[in-house]
């Protein structure tokens, strides 16, 4: 997305809507796979009951997805989309952690 769909594109030629569409579709597929993995983890986090580095990286990726406008599926999931509903709840849990608030407060 950054290379083909943002201001950076001007430095390498021009924006490429087709490349952005392919990247978005791939991203949505991966986030769906990760959401299903979350459901099968047996706990509140990606690896089960304990928060880990995997969760830090995944939340970062989800935040990035939202920042470029690709987060609709988990920010407003359809009621019957169990993986995306689980992802929305997961993201809420992760963002409610005191360490997340401290990290976001840093300049």
C-alpha positions as CSV (number, residue, x, y, z in Angstrom):
1,X,0.0,0.0,0.0
2,X,2.7,2.5,1.0
3,X,4.6,1.9,-2.2
4,X,1.6,2.1,-4.6
5,X,-1.2,3.9,-2.8
6,X,0.3,6.7,-0.8
7,X,2.3,9.9,-1.3
8,X,5.4,7.7,-1.6
9,X,4.2,6.5,-5.0
10,X,5.1,9.9,-6.5
11,X,8.8,9.0,-6.0
12,X,8.7,5.7,-7.9
13,X,6.3,6.7,-10.7
14,X,2.7,7.0,-9.8
15,X,-0.1,5.4,-7.8
16,X,-1.2,2.0,-8.9
17,X,-4.8,1.2,-7.9
18,X,-4.5,-2.4,-9.1
19,X,-1.5,-3.1,-6.9
20,X,-3.3,-1.6,-3.9
21,X,-6.4,-3.7,-4.6
22,X,-4.3,-6.9,-4.7
23,X,-2.4,-5.9,-1.5
24,X,-5.7,-5.1,0.3
25,X,-7.2,-8.5,-0.8
26,X,-4.1,-10.3,0.4
27,X,-4.1,-8.4,3.7
28,X,-7.8,-9.2,4.3
29,X,-7.1,-12.9,3.6
30,X,-4.2,-13.0,6.1
31,X,-6.2,-11.1,8.8
32,X,-9.0,-13.6,8.4
33,X,-6.6,-16.5,8.7
34,X,-5.1,-14.9,11.9
35,X,-8.6,-14.4,13.3
36,X,-9.4,-18.0,12.8
37,X,-6.1,-18.9,14.6
38,X,-7.1,-16.7,17.4
39,X,-10.4,-18.6,17.8
40,X,-8.5,-21.9,17.9
41,X,-5.9,-20.7,20.4
42,X,-8.0,-21.7,23.4
43,X,-7.4,-18.3,25.1
44,X,-7.7,-14.6,24.9
45,X,-4.5,-14.1,22.9
46,X,-2.9,-15.5,19.8
47,X,-0.9,-18.2,21.7
48,X,-3.5,-18.9,24.3
49,X,-4.0,-17.5,27.7
50,X,-0.8,-15.4,27.8
51,X,0.0,-12.2,26.0
52,X,3.2,-12.5,24.0
53,X,5.3,-10.8,21.3
54,X,3.0,-12.3,18.7
55,X,0.2,-10.1,20.0
56,X,2.3,-7.0,20.0
57,X,3.2,-7.5,16.3
58,X,-0.4,-8.5,15.3
59,X,-1.9,-5.5,17.1
60,X,0.6,-3.3,15.3
61,X,-0.5,-4.8,12.0
62,X,-4.1,-4.3,12.8
63,X,-3.5,-0.7,13.8
64,X,-1.7,-0.2,10.5
65,X,-4.6,-1.7,8.6
66,X,-7.0,0.7,10.3
67,X,-4.7,3.7,9.7
68,X,-4.9,3.2,6.0
69,X,-8.6,2.5,5.9
70,X,-8.5,-1.3,5.7
71,X,-10.0,-2.1,9.1
72,X,-13.7,-2.1,8.3
73,X,-14.1,-5.9,8.6
74,X,-13.0,-6.0,12.3
75,X,-13.9,-2.5,13.4
76,X,-17.5,-3.0,12.3
77,X,-17.8,-6.8,11.9
78,X,-21.0,-8.4,10.6
79,X,-22.8,-10.1,13.5
80,X,-22.5,-13.5,11.8
81,X,-18.8,-13.1,11.0
82,X,-17.4,-15.0,14.0
83,X,-13.7,-14.6,13.2
84,X,-14.0,-10.8,12.7
85,X,-16.1,-10.4,15.8
86,X,-13.4,-12.3,17.7
87,X,-10.8,-10.1,16.2
88,X,-12.6,-7.0,17.3
89,X,-12.9,-8.3,20.9
90,X,-9.3,-9.3,20.9
91,X,-8.2,-5.9,19.7
92,X,-10.2,-4.3,22.4
93,X,-8.6,-6.5,25.1
94,X,-5.1,-5.8,23.8
95,X,-5.8,-2.0,23.6
96,X,-7.2,-2.1,27.1
97,X,-3.9,-3.3,28.6
98,X,-2.0,-0.7,30.6
99,X,1.2,-1.4,28.7
100,X,-0.6,-0.5,25.5
101,X,-1.7,2.8,26.9
102,X,1.8,3.6,28.1
103,X,3.3,2.7,24.7
104,X,0.7,4.8,22.8
105,X,1.4,7.8,25.2
106,X,5.1,7.9,24.2
107,X,6.0,10.5,21.6
